């Protein structure tokens, strides 16, 4: 049945008929409601992601970013592609590989290059099409990010990674079946460009050769390994590598032009925001693996709600980490607003706030990435996907209401007076990781945008670059 359904979906997409696509969507949604198997649901979500993406292309939704209709199909495609990717994790097969590449493509269409590249980096695909489409997508992403990096050494490593991937595909071109990938790697201008890069980098060490483990204490070594593996360092090299060369948070507010005698306050603001993110990350690690002193909890006389509630210090650390990381997004947008307009005002990480910035700026992929990232919080009805909206709701409950972490089932008591939001420890961990990864991506996009803006600033006698002193 799935094979027949796949063929009908492909035919509907190729027809470019919205009516045929809608009929397929309706049929698959009915099947998804009645099907309880996770792998079957993954397959159906995969089809839905492709169908909604085709509808988005027909409507040119992304081109109407500022004033057009609600981009519902683009966001639905992302929602279903993320769902199919997560549901297919339990069985590493061709379907999972296709879901992985498609999810990366959705992020790419929203200029969310960091998430898109990290989703593909380091993965080995067995399926021919997934493998080479994924490699081709990585090359595009490396091309896009490299000029936005503020460090020449990092930019060089991105360019070298791009060269390595292209040369790998070129050497294996006889195995490639995808016509679009074949056309790309065979294009004369691409071949010549990579020949020049090969000559330029012939004596330059690649990131693998640069990486040597520093001498850390066992505790610090474990912490840094955890950050590297989970791609949580504020370091562009940690986007493309989990080697030790990327084990420090070197991301800074890019060099910028200031009036005479003006202090480095924008850079200092960024440092403060970065510090909060890094502390939130450590609290998350400490909540997962640290040892909380028992005496802090003694004689507190906690109430037992009958569903195995947890009041441990590890839980409180995770809660604080989640709140801190989430607040980073609001604070970086406040910094961005002041940078572009000089306005001192409190803003929230919302699509409408970023649209205000976009109206007065030239189009830039990093701004679009921030726009789409903020749209996922579900705080603006026009651009609500519902994915990060759960994080938004959870953070508000942490901040203002009652969140109970419990491992048991239903409480034996009457629940009519229980207004708590209850989650398991695993759910709390998931929310905390989501908060950290979202904040990290947003911080990268902020620096990418500022870097591009500063390149356009005309130097004059009234402006001087401000050297930033470090503590």
C-alpha positions in Angstrom: 0.0 0.0 0.0 2.8 2.4 0.9 4.5 1.8 -2.5 1.3 2.7 -4.3 0.8 5.8 -2.0 4.3 6.9 -2.7 3.8 6.8 -6.4 0.6 8.8 -6.2 2.3 11.4 -4.0 5.1 11.7 -6.5 2.6 12.0 -9.4 0.7 14.7 -7.6 3.8 16.7 -6.9 5.1 16.4 -10.5 1.7 17.5 -11.8 2.0 20.8 -9.9 -1.7 20.7 -9.4 -2.8 22.0 -6.0 -6.0 20.1 -6.3 -4.3 16.7 -6.7 -1.8 17.6 -3.9 -4.7 18.5 -1.6 -6.4 15.2 -2.3 -3.3 13.3 -1.4 -2.8 15.3 1.8 -6.4 14.6 2.8 -6.0 10.8 2.2 -2.7 10.6 4.1 -4.0 12.6 7.1 -6.9 10.1 7.4 -4.5 7.2 7.3 -2.2 8.9 9.9 -5.2 9.3 12.3 -6.0 5.6 12.2 -2.4 4.2 12.2 -0.7 3.7 15.5 2.7 2.3 14.4 5.5 4.8 14.8 7.3 3.7 11.6 4.1 3.9 9.5 3.5 7.3 11.0 7.1 8.3 10.0 6.4 7.2 6.4 3.1 9.1 6.3 4.7 12.2 7.8 7.5 12.0 5.2 4.9 12.1 2.4 3.1 15.0 4.0 6.3 17.0 4.4 7.0 16.6 0.7 3.4 17.5 -0.3 3.2 20.6 1.9 6.7 21.6 0.6 5.3 21.3 -3.0 2.3 23.5 -2.1 4.7 26.0 -0.6 6.7 26.1 -3.8 3.5 26.6 -5.9 2.5 29.6 -3.7 6.0 31.1 -3.5 5.5 31.5 0.2 9.0 32.3 1.2 9.2 35.2 -1.3 6.3 36.9 0.6 8.2 37.0 3.8 7.3 40.6 4.8 3.7 41.2 3.7 2.4 38.1 2.0 -0.1 35.5 3.3 0.7 33.3 6.2 3.3 30.8 5.1 1.3 27.8 6.4 2.6 25.3 3.9 6.3 26.0 4.5 5.8 25.7 8.2 3.7 22.5 7.8 6.4 21.0 5.7 8.9 21.7 8.4 6.6 20.3 11.1 6.0 17.0 9.2 9.7 16.6 8.2 10.8 17.0 11.8 8.1 14.5 12.9 9.2 11.9 10.3 12.8 12.4 11.2 12.2 11.8 14.9 9.8 8.9 14.4 12.2 7.1 12.1 15.2 7.3 14.5 14.4 3.9 16.0 15.2 2.2 12.6 18.2 3.6 10.9 17.3 2.8 7.3 16.7 4.5 3.9 13.6 6.2 5.2 15.5 7.9 8.1 18.2 9.0 5.7 15.6 10.6 3.4 13.9 12.3 6.3 17.2 13.6 7.5 18.1 15.2 4.2 14.6 16.6 3.8 14.6 18.2 7.2 17.9 19.8 6.4 16.5 21.1 3.2 13.6 22.7 5.1 16.0 24.5 7.4 18.0 25.6 4.4 14.9 27.1 2.7 14.5 29.2 5.9 18.2 30.3 5.8 18.7 28.3 9.1 22.1 27.2 7.9 23.5 26.2 11.3 20.8 23.7 12.0 20.8 22.5 8.4 24.5 21.8 8.3 24.7 20.2 11.8 22.0 17.8 10.8 24.1 16.5 8.0 27.7 16.9 9.2 29.5 13.7 10.1 26.7 11.3 9.0 27.3 8.4 6.7 24.5 7.6 4.4 24.0 4.2 2.9 21.5 5.2 0.3 23.0 6.6 -2.9 20.6 9.5 -3.3 20.6 10.5 0.4 24.4 10.4 0.5 25.1 12.6 -2.5 22.2 15.0 -2.1 23.4 15.4 1.5 27.0 16.0 0.5 25.8 18.5 -2.1 23.7 20.3 0.5 26.7 20.5 2.8 28.7 22.2 0.1 26.0 24.8 -0.4 25.8 25.4 3.4 29.5 25.8 3.8 29.5 28.2 0.9 26.8 30.3 2.6 28.3 30.4 6.1 31.9 30.8 5.3 31.8 34.6 4.2 29.7 35.4 7.4 32.4 34.1 9.8 34.3 36.8 11.7 37.5 34.8 12.0 39.7 34.2 8.9 41.0 30.9 10.3 37.5 29.6 10.7 36.5 30.7 7.3 39.5 28.9 5.9 38.5 25.7 7.6 34.9 25.9 6.2 36.3 26.5 2.7 38.7 23.5 3.1 35.8 21.3 4.3 33.8 22.4 1.2 36.8 21.5 -1.0 37.2 18.0 0.6 33.5 17.2 0.1 33.5 18.4 -3.6 36.6 16.4 -4.4 35.1 13.3 -2.7 32.0 13.6 -4.9 34.0 14.3 -8.0 36.1 11.2 -7.4 33.0 9.1 -6.9 31.0 10.7 -9.8 30.6 7.3 -11.6 28.6 6.1 -8.6 26.2 9.1 -8.5 22.7 8.5 -9.9 21.0 11.8 -9.0 20.9 14.0 -12.1 21.0 17.3 -10.3 24.1 16.4 -8.2 25.8 15.1 -11.4 25.1 18.4 -13.2 26.5 20.4 -10.2 29.8 18.5 -9.8 30.4 18.3 -13.6 29.8 22.0 -14.2 33.0 23.5 -15.7 33.0 26.6 -13.4 32.7 24.4 -10.3 35.6 22.1 -11.4 37.8 25.1 -12.1 36.9 26.8 -8.8 37.9 23.7 -6.9 41.1 23.3 -8.8 42.0 26.8 -7.6 41.1 26.0 -4.0 43.1 22.8 -4.1 46.2 24.8 -5.1 45.5 27.5 -2.5 45.2 25.0 0.4 47.9 22.6 -0.7 50.2 23.5 2.3 47.4 24.3 4.8 46.5 21.9 7.7 43.0 20.6 7.9 41.1 20.7 11.1 41.7 17.1 11.8 45.5 17.7 11.8 45.1 20.7 14.1 43.2 18.9 16.8 45.2 17.8 19.9 43.7 17.2 23.3 44.7 19.9 25.8 45.6 18.9 29.3 42.5 19.2 31.4 41.4 17.7 34.7 39.2 14.6 34.3 36.1 16.6 35.3 36.7 19.4 32.8 37.6 16.9 30.1 34.2 15.1 30.6 32.4 18.5 30.5 34.1 19.6 27.3 33.5 16.3 25.6 29.8 16.5 26.4 29.6 20.0 25.0 31.5 19.0 21.8 29.3 15.8 21.2 26.1 17.8 21.7 27.3 20.7 19.5 26.8 23.3 22.3 30.0 25.3 22.1 29.7 28.9 20.8 32.4 28.2 18.2 31.8 27.9 14.4 34.2 25.0 14.3 31.8 23.0 16.5 29.2 23.3 13.7 31.5 21.2 11.5 33.5 19.2 14.0 33.4 17.6 17.5 37.2 17.6 17.7 39.1 19.3 20.5 40.0 22.3 18.4 36.4 23.5 18.8 36.3 23.1 22.6 36.1 26.8 23.6 33.5 29.5 23.3 35.4 32.0 21.1 32.3 33.6 19.5 32.4 37.3 19.9 30.4 40.3 18.8 32.1 41.2 15.5 34.4 44.2 15.3 32.3 47.3 14.7 32.6 51.0 14.0 31.9 53.4 16.8 32.0 57.2 17.4 35.0 58.6 19.0 35.3 57.9 22.8 32.4 55.5 22.7 32.8 52.4 24.9 32.7 48.8 23.8 29.3 48.4 25.3 27.7 46.3 22.5 30.5 43.8 22.7 30.2 43.8 26.5 26.5 43.2 26.2 27.2 40.2 24.0 29.7 39.0 26.5 27.1 39.1 29.2 24.6 37.2 27.1 27.3 34.6 26.1 28.1 34.2 29.8 24.5 33.4 30.6 24.3 30.9 27.9 27.5 29.2 29.0 26.3 29.1 32.6 23.0 27.7 31.6 24.8 25.0 29.6 27.0 24.1 32.6 23.9 24.0 34.9 22.3 21.5 32.5 25.5 19.4 32.6 25.7 19.6 36.4 22.0 18.7 36.7 22.6 15.6 34.5 25.9 14.4 36.0 26.9 16.5 39.0 26.6 15.8 42.7 24.2 18.1 44.6 25.0 18.4 48.3 22.3 16.7 50.3 22.5 19.2 53.2 20.9 21.9 51.1 17.7 19.7 50.9 17.6 18.7 54.6 14.7 19.7 56.7 12.7 21.1 53.9 9.7 18.8 54.5 8.5 18.4 50.9 4.9 17.4 50.2 4.3 14.0 48.6 1.7 14.2 45.8 1.6 10.5 45.3 3.0 10.5 41.8 6.7 10.2 42.8 7.5 14.0 42.7 11.2 15.0 42.5 12.4 18.0 44.5 16.1 17.2 44.0 18.8 19.8 43.3 19.5 18.2 39.9 15.9 19.0 38.9 16.2 22.6 40.1 19.5 23.1 38.1 17.8 21.8 34.9 14.8 24.2 35.5 17.2 27.2 35.9 19.2 26.2 32.9 16.1 26.0 30.7 14.9 29.5 31.9 18.4 31.1 31.5 18.9 29.7 28.0 15.5 30.8 26.8 16.1 34.4 28.1 19.2 34.6 25.9 16.9 34.9 22.8 15.0 37.9 24.2 18.2 39.6 25.3 20.1 39.1 22.0 17.1 40.6 20.1 17.2 43.7 22.5 20.9 44.0 21.6 20.1 43.7 17.9 17.4 46.3 18.0 19.9 48.7 19.7 22.6 47.9 17.2 20.4 48.7 14.1 18.3 51.6 15.5 20.0 52.9 18.7 16.6 52.4 20.5 16.8 51.4 24.1 13.7 49.3 24.6 12.6 45.9 25.9 11.6 43.5 23.1 10.8 39.8 22.9 12.0 37.2 20.5 9.0 37.4 18.2 8.5 37.4 14.4 6.9 40.9 14.5 9.9 42.4 16.2 12.3 41.0 13.6 10.1 42.1 10.8 10.4 45.7 12.0 14.2 45.3 11.7 13.9 43.7 8.3 11.8 46.7 6.9 14.8 49.0 7.4 17.6 46.6 6.4 18.7 45.0 3.2 17.7 41.4 2.9 20.1 39.1 4.7 19.9 35.3 5.4 20.8 35.7 9.1 17.8 38.0 9.6 15.6 35.6 7.8 17.0 32.8 10.0 16.1 34.7 13.1 12.7 35.5 11.8 11.9 31.8 11.1 13.5 30.6 14.3 11.3 33.1 16.3 8.3 32.0 14.3 8.5 28.5 15.7 7.8 29.6 19.2 4.1 30.0 18.3 3.8 33.4 19.9 2.6 35.1 16.8 -0.5 33.6 15.3 0.5 34.5 11.7 3.6 32.3 11.9 2.8 29.6 14.4 4.1 26.0 13.8 3.6 24.8 17.3 7.1 23.1 17.7 8.9 25.6 19.9 5.5 26.9 21.2 5.7 24.1 23.8 9.0 25.4 25.0 7.5 28.9 25.2 4.6 27.6 27.2 6.9 25.5 29.5 9.2 28.4 30.1 6.2 30.6 31.2 5.1 27.9 33.6 8.6 27.6 35.0 8.6 31.4 35.5 5.1 32.1 36.7 3.3 28.9 37.6 3.8 25.5 39.2 5.8 22.8 37.4 6.1 19.4 39.0 8.6 16.8 37.9 7.3 13.3 38.7 8.1 9.8 37.6 4.9 8.1 38.7 1.5 7.8 37.0 -1.7 9.4 38.3 -1.8 10.7 41.8 -4.2 8.8 44.1 -5.8 12.0 45.3 -8.6 14.1 43.7 -6.9 16.2 41.0 -9.5 19.0 40.9 -7.2 21.3 42.9 -4.0 20.3 41.1 -3.2 23.1 38.7 0.4 22.0 38.1 2.1 21.3 34.8 3.6 17.8 35.3 6.6 16.5 33.3 9.0 13.6 33.6 12.7 14.2 34.1 13.3 13.1 30.5 10.8 15.7 29.3 12.5 18.4 31.4 15.9 17.4 29.9 14.4 17.6 26.4 13.1 21.1 27.0 16.4 22.2 28.4 18.4 20.9 25.4 15.9 22.5 23.1 16.3 25.8 24.9 20.1 25.6 24.7 20.3 24.7 21.0 17.8 27.4 20.0 19.7 30.1 21.9 23.0 28.9 20.4 21.7 29.1 16.9 20.3 32.6 17.5 23.6 33.8 18.8 25.4 32.6 15.7 22.8 34.3 13.4 23.2 37.6 15.3 27.0 37.6 14.7 26.6 36.6 11.1 24.3 39.6 10.5 26.5 42.1 12.4 29.6 40.9 10.5 27.9 41.6 7.1 26.6 45.0 8.2 30.0 46.1 9.4 31.5 45.2 6.1 29.2 47.8 4.5 30.0 50.6 6.9 31.8 53.4 5.1 34.9 54.5 7.0 35.2 58.2 7.6 37.0 60.6 9.8 34.2 60.5 12.3 34.3 56.8 12.9 37.1 54.6 14.3 37.2 50.8 14.9 37.0 50.3 18.6 39.5 47.8 20.0 37.7 45.7 22.6 39.6 45.1 25.8 39.2 41.6 27.3 39.0 40.7 31.0 
